[in-house]
Structure formats: C-alpha cells, structure tokens
Amino acid sequence: PWPEQAEAEDFDQQVVGIKVVVAEDGRVEKAEIVSDPGFGFGAAARDCARRARFTPARDAQGKLIKAQSPLINVRFVR
C-alpha cells in the first residue's frame, strides 16, 4: 500500500531497492533496504518482503539452503 507519509506528496510512483535473505523454508530472515526514496516507502517495502514467501535456493546436491537475493525493485504506483 501507498505509505501514509507520502499521501500529500506530488508524485505517483516510487521505487525501493531491497535485498532479502531467504531461509530454507522460503520465509524472509532479513530484509535490507538498498535504496529508499523516503516518505515511508522503505518501511513499506520491507513489510511487504517479510510477508512474502520465496522459492528457496538449492545447493549443488539439491539441498535447500539459505541465500541472499539479488536486488529486488519494489515499485509503488498510486
């Protein structure tokens, strides 16, 4: 959702760059904001990532492992 702190601002879209550490079960263990335009967008992107489930990585033997994602751009559009 569009952050309340940004409601009065004169823009209709923003992008937050985020990286997440995904556990073996697909849940997010850590969410790191890489680029944040402010106005509450970084916190909103982190909250969104923490609620999401990801496909976990696998090692060379096919075992599920914890891994960090590449950069994910979270786009907010009003």
Contacts in CASP RR format, 6 or more apart in sequence:
PFRMAT RR
TARGET T0000
AUTHOR 0000-0000-0000
METHOD contacts of the structure
MODEL  1
PWPEQAEAEDFDQQVVGIKVVVAEDGRVEKAEIVSDPGFGFGAAARDCAR
RARFTPARDAQGKLIKAQSPLINVRFVR
1 44 0 8 1.000
2 44 0 8 1.000
2 76 0 8 1.000
2 78 0 8 1.000
3 39 0 8 1.000
3 40 0 8 1.000
3 41 0 8 1.000
3 43 0 8 1.000
3 44 0 8 1.000
3 76 0 8 1.000
5 38 0 8 1.000
5 39 0 8 1.000
5 40 0 8 1.000
6 14 0 8 1.000
6 38 0 8 1.000
6 39 0 8 1.000
6 40 0 8 1.000
6 41 0 8 1.000
9 39 0 8 1.000
12 77 0 8 1.000
12 78 0 8 1.000
13 75 0 8 1.000
13 76 0 8 1.000
13 77 0 8 1.000
13 78 0 8 1.000
14 37 0 8 1.000
14 39 0 8 1.000
14 41 0 8 1.000
14 75 0 8 1.000
14 76 0 8 1.000
15 35 0 8 1.000
15 37 0 8 1.000
15 73 0 8 1.000
15 74 0 8 1.000
15 75 0 8 1.000
15 76 0 8 1.000
16 33 0 8 1.000
16 35 0 8 1.000
16 36 0 8 1.000
16 37 0 8 1.000
16 41 0 8 1.000
16 42 0 8 1.000
16 44 0 8 1.000
16 45 0 8 1.000
16 73 0 8 1.000
16 74 0 8 1.000
16 76 0 8 1.000
17 33 0 8 1.000
17 34 0 8 1.000
17 35 0 8 1.000
17 36 0 8 1.000
17 45 0 8 1.000
17 71 0 8 1.000
17 72 0 8 1.000
17 73 0 8 1.000
17 74 0 8 1.000
18 31 0 8 1.000
18 32 0 8 1.000
18 33 0 8 1.000
18 34 0 8 1.000
18 42 0 8 1.000
18 45 0 8 1.000
18 46 0 8 1.000
18 49 0 8 1.000
18 71 0 8 1.000
18 72 0 8 1.000
18 73 0 8 1.000
18 74 0 8 1.000
19 31 0 8 1.000
19 32 0 8 1.000
19 34 0 8 1.000
19 68 0 8 1.000
19 69 0 8 1.000
19 70 0 8 1.000
19 71 0 8 1.000
19 72 0 8 1.000
20 28 0 8 1.000
20 29 0 8 1.000
20 30 0 8 1.000
20 31 0 8 1.000
20 32 0 8 1.000
20 49 0 8 1.000
20 54 0 8 1.000
20 68 0 8 1.000
20 69 0 8 1.000
20 72 0 8 1.000
21 28 0 8 1.000
21 29 0 8 1.000
21 30 0 8 1.000
21 31 0 8 1.000
21 66 0 8 1.000
21 67 0 8 1.000
21 68 0 8 1.000
21 69 0 8 1.000
22 28 0 8 1.000
22 29 0 8 1.000
22 54 0 8 1.000
22 56 0 8 1.000
22 57 0 8 1.000
22 66 0 8 1.000
22 67 0 8 1.000
22 68 0 8 1.000
22 69 0 8 1.000
23 29 0 8 1.000
23 56 0 8 1.000
23 66 0 8 1.000
24 56 0 8 1.000
24 64 0 8 1.000
24 65 0 8 1.000
24 66 0 8 1.000
25 56 0 8 1.000
25 64 0 8 1.000
26 53 0 8 1.000
26 54 0 8 1.000
26 55 0 8 1.000
26 56 0 8 1.000
27 53 0 8 1.000
27 54 0 8 1.000
28 49 0 8 1.000
28 50 0 8 1.000
28 52 0 8 1.000
28 54 0 8 1.000
29 66 0 8 1.000
31 45 0 8 1.000
31 46 0 8 1.000
31 49 0 8 1.000
31 50 0 8 1.000
33 42 0 8 1.000
33 45 0 8 1.000
33 46 0 8 1.000
34 71 0 8 1.000
36 42 0 8 1.000
36 45 0 8 1.000
41 76 0 8 1.000
44 76 0 8 1.000
45 74 0 8 1.000
45 76 0 8 1.000
48 74 0 8 1.000
49 72 0 8 1.000
49 74 0 8 1.000
54 69 0 8 1.000
56 64 0 8 1.000
56 65 0 8 1.000
56 66 0 8 1.000
56 67 0 8 1.000
57 64 0 8 1.000
57 65 0 8 1.000
57 66 0 8 1.000
57 67 0 8 1.000
58 64 0 8 1.000
58 65 0 8 1.000
59 65 0 8 1.000
END
